[in-house]
Amino acid sequence: MSSTVDRSKTYESAPEHALYVVIVTTRLARHVDQNIDAVRSEACPEAIHDLRINLVKLITILEVRLDRIPAETGSALLEDLRWLKKRSADVRDWDVLLSDRKIWNPSGHGDKALRKLLSLARVSRKRAADNIAAAVRTERCALLQDKLCRLATLGTHSMEGIDSGVQRDLAGMLEHAFKAIRKRAHACETLDPEGLHSLRKSVKRLRYACEVLRESFGGSADTLAFQAYSLQQALGEVHDAEVGRRRIKRLVKSQEKSVRRRAKIQRKVLKLRQRRYERLLEMEWKLFHKIKRFWIPPSRAHAITETRGALLPPN
């Protein structure tokens, strides 16, 4: 596919692209519904992670297209999706930490304090998994699945009158995520952990929006998705190291001195890794902020100031 996109053709093809957005929304609703069933039945070890990814993708679309969906389905559905995504976050963080071999096997298997630390981490991971397993068995989650089924059956009914709003449906997803990133640009200068975490979530949503809309915007969306992914990876490494340090510190608060001493060593390893990835993040950010807003219609292109880089905050 070409790396450039004919903007006029994109917007003239509104009905076809609008139908694609509807199809993707429907598909994601079905995926989330299936992921919930898989987590409930414990049939697939990756079900929780698949659920979390598809939740973020569906939320990305609904945040922009909410007023195109019946009110009784849309706003309540979005609130429930965010609730379930929050319940699944702990499992992901523990899995990242537990999969880090440099943390759990630095000097062989004979370290009793290290084995104790690993055991504590596994217990915490199981507790997090039990929490999401309990969440998908609640009445709230059952009602959420009913809403997902209704969303999945909207189909061509949501096509009525969609032509006039398709430009917003397509470009709006990208613009929404883009502006959220711009608001958090200072986080890469201050390296504030909370700011970087919020920036990472916004970059992830920009990437997912590009992946959802690649058939409408062609190679330009693919290029941006790749750049967003690279930045997301650097932000993710910094975030994971920071979260790992905090989790290990909490694990050993009431443990014996040898376990606390071992935990301090592991946290130091993560701190050094965090510093290394902060340098990588600086490089990725310089590349990323050169991105141009290819989704702006030709009639508005002259109004966009790009001389200092699209992602730099105004003075």
N, C-alpha and C positions, 0 to 999 in steps of 0.2 A: 504494500500500500504506500502511496506517495507520502512524503514527509510534509507536504503542504496541503492546504485545504482551500477550496473555492468557497469563500464565505457566502457569496450571493447565492450559489447553488444550494448551500446548506440550508439557508432560510427559505428558499423557494420550495424546498422539498419537505415542508413542514409536516404534512399528514403522515408521510412514511416515517419520519424521525419521531413524531409524537407516538405513533403506534409502537415503535421500538421501546420508548420509555415505559409505556404501559406494559409491554411484554416483560421487560426486565423487572418491574415492580411486582408483577404477578409471580414471576419465577422466584424472586427472593422471598416473597411471602410463603410460598410453598416450601422452600428450603428451610426457612426458620421453623415452620410447623414440623417438618420431618426431623430437624435437629433436636427439637424439644422431645419428640417421641423417643429418639435414640438415647438422649441423656436419661430420660425416665426409665428406659428398659436396660440401661447400662450395656447396650449391645456393641458400642464402638468406643475404644479408648480415646479417640480424637474428637468425639462428639461435642464435648464442651468447647473445644477450640473452634470447631466448625461453626457452632452456634454463635459464639462471640463475633466471629468475622462477619457472618451473614447478618447479624443484628446491626452491626455498625453500617454495613452497606445499605440495609433497608432504611435505617434512621437517616442516613445521608440523603436519600431520595425524598423521604416523607417530610423532612424539615423544609424542603423547598416546594414540594407539590401538595402541601397539606390542604390548601383551600380548594384543590381539585378533587378531593375525596370527601364523601359524605361525612358531615360533622360527627354523627354518632359512631362512625368508624375511625376517623382520622385522629383527632386530638387524644382520645382515650387510648388508642392503639400506640401512639408515639410515647405516651407516658409509661405504658406497660413495657414497651420495648426497652426503654432506658432503665427501668427497674430491673429487668432481667439481665441486661448487659452488666449492670453494676454488681449483681450477684455472681457473675461468672469471672470477674476480674481477678480475684484472689488466686484461683486455680492456675491461671496463666502465669502470674508472677512467681508462684512456688515452683511450677514446672521449669521455668527459665533458670531459676536458682539451682534446682536439683540436677539439672542437666549439665551444669558447669563442672567438668572433670577437674579443672585446675583448682577449684575450691575444695572438692571432696576427696581428691587423691593426690595431694601435693608431695607426700613422702612415703607412700605405701599404705598398707592396710593395718599396720600395727599400732596406730595411734588411738588409744582408748577414748580420749577426750573428743577426737574428731568423729569417732563412731557414735558417741553420745549426741554430738551436735547434729549429725546426719539423721539420727533417729528422731530427734525433736522436730527437725524440718519435715520429715515424712509424716509425722503425726499432724502437724499443722496443715500440710497439703491435703491429708485425708479429711480433716475438719472442713476445709474450704470446699472440697468436692461434695461432702455430705450436705453442706449448706445449699449448693446449687441443685443437688438432687432433691432436697426437700422443697425448694422453690418451685421446681417444675411439677410437683405433685399437689400444689395448692389450688384452691378454687380460682384464684386470680389468674394463674397460668392457664387453666382450662378455658376460662373466658377469653384470655388472650388468643388462644388457638382458634376459638370461634371467630374472633375478629379477623385473624389472618385468613381464615377460609372465606370470609365475606370479601376481603380485599382481593383474594386470588380469583374470585368469581366475578369481579367487576367487569373484567375483560373489555370488550368493545363498547360497553355502556359508558365508560369514562372517556371515550373518544368524542362524545357529543360536544360540539363547540370547542374542540381542543386546538383547532388551527390558529386561532387568534392568540393563544397563550403559549404556543410551543417554543417560541424563541426564549421565553423566560424559563420554561421547563428545562431546556437544554443548557443555555448559557448561565441561567440562574444558579444551577448546582455548582458550577465552577466559580462563579463570582462570589457566592456565599462563602465557600471554603477559602477562596483567595483573600477576601477581606478579613476573615478571622485570622489568617496567617499574618497579614499586614499589621493587625492590632498587636500581635505578640512578637513582632520583629526584635524588640529590645531584649528579649530573653536570651538571644544568642550572644549578646554583649555582656549581660550581667551573669549569665549561667545560673540563674535562679532555678532550682529544681522544679518548683511548681510551675513556673513560667515555661520551662522547657517541656514539661509534661503536657501542658495545654497546647503548646505549639505542635508537639508531636501528634496529638489527636487531630488538630486541624489539618496538618500535612497528610495524615492518613486519609482523612475524608476527601481531600482534594485528589489524592491518588485514586480512591475508589470511584469518585465521580468521573474521572478520566476513563477508568476502565469500563464503567457503565456506558459511557457515551462515545467510545472509540469508533463505533460504526457510523456515528453522525459527524464527527470531527476529524476522522482519519488519522494520518500520521502525526499531526500536531498533538493530538490527545495522547498518543503512544509515547511521544518524546517527553511530554510533561509528566506522564505517569511514571516513566523511568527515573526522571530527575527527582520527583517526589519520593519515590521508593528509596533512592540513595540517601536522601536527607532523612527520611523516616528511619532508616537503618542506623545512621549515626546517632540520631536522637534516642532511638531505642536502646542502643548500647549504653549511653550515658544514663538513661533512666533506669535500666535494669541493674546497673552497678550501684546506683544510689538506693534503689529499693532493696536490693540484696543486703547492703550494709545495714539498713534500718531493721530489716527483718531478723537478721542474725543477732543484732544487738538486743532486740526484744526477746528472742528465744532464750537467752542465757541469763536473764535478770536474776532468777532465783536458783541458778545452778552453782555447782562447786567451783572453786577457784581455777582448777585445771581446765575446765570447759570454757570459762570466761576468758582465760588466757589464750586458748586455742581460737576462740571466736574473734578475739582482737587481731590475731594474725590474719585470719581470713578476711576480715573487714579491711585490713591494710592492703591486701592483694586487690580487692575490689576498688579501693580508693585509687590505687595506681592505674588500674584499668580505666577508671572513670576519667582521669586526667588525660590519658592517651587518646581516648575517644572524643574528648572535648576539643583537642587539636584537630582531629579529623572533621568534627562538626563545623569548625570554623571554615575549613576548606570547602565543604559541601554547601554551606550557606552562601559563600561568595559565588558559587556556580548557580545556585538556585535562584538568587534574587535577580538574575538577568532575564528571567522568563518574561515574555511578552503576552499580553492578553489576546490571544488569537480568537477567542470566542466573542469579542466585541463586534457587533455588526458594522459594516463599512460606513454607515451613516453616522456612527458615533466615534469612529476610530480617531478622528482629528481632535477629539476632546480629551483624549487620554494622554497625560504627560508621562513620558517614559525616559526622560533624559538622565535621571538619577537611578534608574532601576525600579522596576514596577513594585517591588516589595519594601522599599525603604519608606519609613513613616514620614509624613509631612513635617516640616519644621514648625 
